[in-house]
Amino acid sequence: MESSKGKGWIMKQTWDDLLFLHWPVDAAWLQSLLPSELEVDTFDGLAWIGIVPFEMNRIRFRGFPAVPFASRLLELNVRTYVRYGDKQGVYFFSLDASYMPGVFIARKVFHLPYFKADMVKRKKSQQVDFSSSRTHKGVREATYHIKYEPISEPYETKMGNLDFWLTERDRLFIVRNGSVLQGKIQHDKWPLQHAKADVLLDTLSDHYGYKEDQVITHFSESVTTYLWPFEKVTY
């Protein structure tokens, strides 16, 4: 038996040393950045944007083993939270990754805005030093360098709290040719820790209303995820 997560998933991944770095933005302004088919999701009237660096390991398609030279990459994404009808999900503005074949597959198979980047991750004790420089041809350059580490014991989020709302999302949306598609994601509940982070260099968040004095951060050491193929959900 492949997994207790049920039938239909097509890819399994483990996300390690992940940081959620979020800041609030005006909902009407954020709506102007989204495809018209999607509605910005808010918490107490505020919209949120997140930058998420992490290491992806043990990547494999269902029915196939992980390939040693192709089962690890670094990723850095910029995301927000949206609604389509009564469904809540994640919308990605960009996803930078360190492995070009993985970028190619993600763009062609999942139609996600992945971009090739030169990335380095170093870990000393609990501190993660993560840097990224986008090298993808034909797109805006973006550089990001951050150091982060957990500063609390792991805890479970509670429904109704902001940290739950930001992290416990079970689907992502893309819009293609006016049609809305969703990809389901399933994982165990995030083992979150409070974190501290120092952004050393940042041209990634220039267009997203970054507010350093309002940032909140969470760390997760590891979670295994299962991804389903995209399906059309346009009403």
Secondary structure, DSSP 8 states (H G I E B T S, - for coil): ---TT-S---EEEEEEEEEEEEEEE-HHHHHTTS-TTSEE--BTTBEEEEEEEEEEEEEEETTS---GGGS-EEEEEEEEEEEETTEEEEEEEEEEES-HHHHHHHHHHS---EEEEEEEEEEETTEEEEEEEE--TTS---EEEEEEEE-S--B---TTSHHHHHH---EEEEEETTEEEEEEEEES---EEEEEEEEEEESSSTTTT--GGG-EEEEEEEEEEEE---EE---
